[in-house]
Amino acid sequence: MGWKGALIEAPLAIASRIAAPWGDLPAAPREILVFRPNDLGDLHTTTPAFAALRTRFPSSRIVAAVGSWATPILENNPNVDEVVALDAPWNNKFVNDQSWGAVAAFLKSDQVRDLRARGGFDVGIDVLGSHVGSVLMMRLGVRYRVGVRGYRGGWSACQTYIRFSDQVHVARAALDQVALLGATNLPAAIPQLFITDAERRDAEALWGARRPGAARVIVGCGGGLEGKCWPAGQMAASRA
């Protein structure tokens, strides 16, 4: 993050103490909001953090705020009590208009207003960490905020934060955020998927019933960035 981004931290710090005062971390938060409205792979890497939150706060209601395009990823996940759609116009490839005007409109949108009407959240985690993410947490009435120092900013409006490092995998970084809340029994930083009965039936219809002890390996060559994708032609050639 450059010097322009750093300048935004001062007004954020002031706003966090005046417009959206900080609160203490409860021993047993009523609701915990995890904000991850980014791309599909980003949400996949956050799933171990949901498991860590469930272990740390077994009686808390864990609410995942994600893009509407990503809600199926968390279907059937036992570590998430509720999934709400927040189509934030930043840091994803699904919202075309990511201008400052679009950000301002989103912060006043029905999605934000409906979530704001719930009366706030005891704890909120902006997994990505950004200036606009911190503003959103304040607008939603999150009283204890967890963010990321560096990268896209916003840490000055948070009580606690991890420090961004490009040497730390994003799944591990999300777990480190939960560790700031006192979690010690952390799962492996490996994405967790919980398929539904309907998905299992569809798979068996496509591939046949799985033999006991047998494993299936599914390889996908898609991706959000062309430079990070396995070329489809090479995928077809290797399959042949």
C-alpha positions in Angstrom: 0.0 0.0 0.0 1.4 3.4 -1.0 1.5 6.7 0.8 -1.9 7.8 -0.4 -3.5 4.8 1.2 -1.6 5.5 4.4 -3.1 8.9 4.6 -6.6 7.4 4.8 -5.7 5.7 8.1 -5.8 8.9 10.2 -9.5 9.8 9.4 -10.4 6.1 9.8 -8.9 6.1 13.3 -10.9 9.2 14.2 -14.1 7.8 12.8 -13.6 4.5 14.6 -13.6 6.3 17.9 -16.4 8.8 17.3 -18.8 7.5 14.7 -18.4 3.8 15.5 -16.9 3.4 19.0 -14.9 0.3 19.8 -16.2 -2.4 22.1 -14.5 -5.1 24.1 -14.2 -8.7 22.9 -17.0 -10.7 24.7 -16.2 -14.1 26.2 -19.0 -15.5 24.2 -20.0 -13.2 21.3 -23.6 -13.4 20.3 -22.9 -13.0 16.6 -19.6 -13.0 14.6 -19.6 -11.5 11.1 -16.9 -12.8 8.7 -16.7 -10.5 5.6 -15.3 -12.2 2.4 -17.1 -10.9 -0.7 -14.2 -11.7 -3.0 -13.6 -14.4 -5.6 -14.4 -18.1 -5.3 -10.9 -19.3 -4.5 -10.6 -16.6 -1.8 -13.7 -17.9 0.0 -12.5 -21.4 -0.3 -9.3 -20.5 1.5 -11.3 -19.0 4.3 -13.2 -22.1 5.2 -10.6 -23.3 7.8 -11.1 -20.1 9.6 -14.8 -20.8 10.0 -13.9 -24.2 11.6 -11.5 -22.4 14.0 -14.2 -19.9 15.0 -16.6 -22.7 15.7 -14.1 -24.4 18.0 -13.2 -21.1 19.8 -16.8 -19.9 20.1 -19.1 -22.9 20.0 -22.2 -20.9 21.2 -21.8 -17.9 18.9 -23.7 -17.4 15.7 -21.3 -17.3 12.8 -22.5 -15.2 9.9 -20.6 -15.2 6.6 -21.1 -12.1 4.4 -20.0 -13.1 0.9 -20.8 -12.2 -2.7 -24.1 -13.7 -4.0 -22.0 -15.6 -6.6 -20.2 -17.5 -3.9 -23.0 -18.5 -1.5 -23.2 -22.1 -2.8 -19.6 -22.7 -1.5 -20.8 -22.5 2.1 -24.0 -24.5 1.6 -24.0 -27.4 4.1 -21.0 -26.0 6.0 -21.6 -26.9 9.6 -19.3 -24.1 10.8 -21.5 -21.4 9.3 -24.9 -20.6 10.8 -26.0 -18.0 8.2 -24.8 -16.8 4.8 -25.8 -13.4 3.7 -25.1 -11.9 0.3 -23.1 -8.7 0.2 -22.1 -7.8 -3.4 -19.3 -5.4 -2.5 -17.8 -3.6 -5.5 -14.2 -4.2 -4.6 -11.6 -6.9 -4.9 -13.6 -9.4 -7.0 -14.2 -10.1 -10.7 -18.0 -10.3 -10.5 -19.0 -6.7 -9.9 -18.2 -4.7 -13.1 -18.4 -1.2 -11.7 -15.9 -0.8 -8.9 -15.7 3.0 -8.9 -15.8 5.1 -5.8 -19.4 6.0 -6.9 -20.3 2.3 -6.9 -18.7 1.9 -3.4 -20.8 4.8 -2.1 -24.0 3.4 -3.6 -23.3 0.0 -2.1 -22.8 1.4 1.4 -26.3 2.7 1.1 -27.8 -0.3 -0.6 -30.6 -2.6 0.5 -28.1 -5.3 1.3 -26.2 -3.1 3.7 -29.3 -1.5 5.2 -30.9 -4.9 5.9 -27.8 -6.2 7.7 -27.4 -2.9 9.5 -30.9 -3.2 10.8 -29.9 -6.2 12.9 -28.4 -3.9 15.5 -24.7 -4.7 15.1 -22.3 -7.5 15.6 -20.2 -8.3 18.6 -17.2 -9.3 16.4 -16.4 -8.8 12.8 -13.5 -10.0 10.6 -12.5 -8.3 7.3 -10.5 -11.2 6.0 -9.0 -9.3 3.1 -8.5 -6.1 5.1 -9.2 -2.8 3.3 -10.2 0.8 3.9 -13.7 0.2 2.5 -14.0 -3.0 4.4 -13.4 -1.2 7.7 -15.9 1.5 6.8 -18.5 -1.2 6.0 -17.8 -2.9 9.4 -18.3 0.4 11.2 -21.5 1.1 9.2 -22.8 -2.4 10.1 -22.2 -1.7 13.8 -19.4 -4.2 14.4 -18.1 -3.4 17.8 -14.9 -5.5 17.9 -13.1 -5.4 14.5 -10.3 -7.5 13.1 -8.4 -6.5 10.0 -5.1 -6.5 8.2 -2.3 -4.0 8.5 -0.8 -3.3 5.1 -2.1 -4.5 1.8 -5.2 -2.4 1.3 -5.4 -0.7 4.7 -8.2 -0.2 7.2 -6.3 -1.4 10.3 -6.6 1.9 12.1 -10.4 1.3 12.5 -9.8 -2.2 14.0 -8.9 -3.2 17.6 -6.6 -5.9 16.3 -5.1 -7.0 13.1 -2.5 -9.2 11.4 0.3 -7.8 9.4 0.1 -8.6 5.7 2.9 -10.7 4.2 3.1 -12.1 0.7 5.1 -15.0 2.3 2.0 -16.2 4.2 -0.7 -18.1 2.4 -4.1 -16.5 2.6 -5.7 -19.5 4.3 -3.0 -19.3 7.1 -3.5 -15.5 7.3 -7.3 -16.0 7.9 -6.5 -18.5 10.7 -4.1 -16.0 12.2 -6.9 -13.5 12.4 -9.0 -16.1 14.4 -5.9 -16.7 16.6 -6.1 -13.0 17.6 -9.5 -13.8 19.1 -7.9 -16.4 21.3 -8.1 -19.5 19.2 -5.3 -22.0 19.8 -6.7 -25.3 18.3 -6.3 -24.3 14.7 -7.1 -26.7 11.8 -4.8 -27.2 8.9 -4.8 -24.4 6.3 -6.6 -26.6 3.8 -10.0 -25.6 2.2 -13.0 -27.5 3.5 -15.9 -28.4 1.4 -19.1 -30.1 2.6 -21.1 -31.4 -0.3 -24.8 -31.9 -0.1 -26.7 -35.1 -0.5 -28.0 -33.8 -3.8 -24.5 -33.2 -5.0 -23.4 -36.6 -3.9 -26.3 -38.2 -5.9 -25.4 -36.1 -9.0 -21.8 -37.3 -8.7 -22.8 -40.9 -8.4 -25.1 -40.6 -11.4 -22.2 -39.1 -13.4 -19.4 -41.4 -12.3 -21.1 -44.4 -10.7 -21.1 -45.4 -7.1 -17.7 -45.1 -5.5 -16.0 -48.4 -4.6 -15.0 -48.8 -0.9 -11.5 -47.5 -0.4 -11.4 -45.9 -3.8 -10.7 -42.2 -4.3 -11.6 -39.8 -7.0 -9.3 -36.9 -8.1 -11.0 -33.9 -9.7 -8.8 -31.4 -11.5 -10.1 -28.0 -12.5 -8.3 -25.8 -15.0 -10.4 -22.7 -14.4 -9.4 -19.5 -12.6 -10.0 -15.8 -12.3 -6.7 -14.7 -13.7 -5.6 -16.1 -17.1 -1.9 -16.1 -16.1 -2.7 -18.5 -13.2 -4.8 -21.0 -15.2 -3.7 -24.3 -16.6 -4.4 -23.8 -20.3 -7.4 -25.7 -21.5 -5.5 -27.1 -24.5 -2.8 -28.5 -22.3 -5.4 -30.0 -20.0 -7.0 -31.8 -22.9 -3.7 -33.0 -24.2 -2.7 -34.4 -20.8 -6.1 -36.2 -20.5 -5.6 -37.8 -23.9 
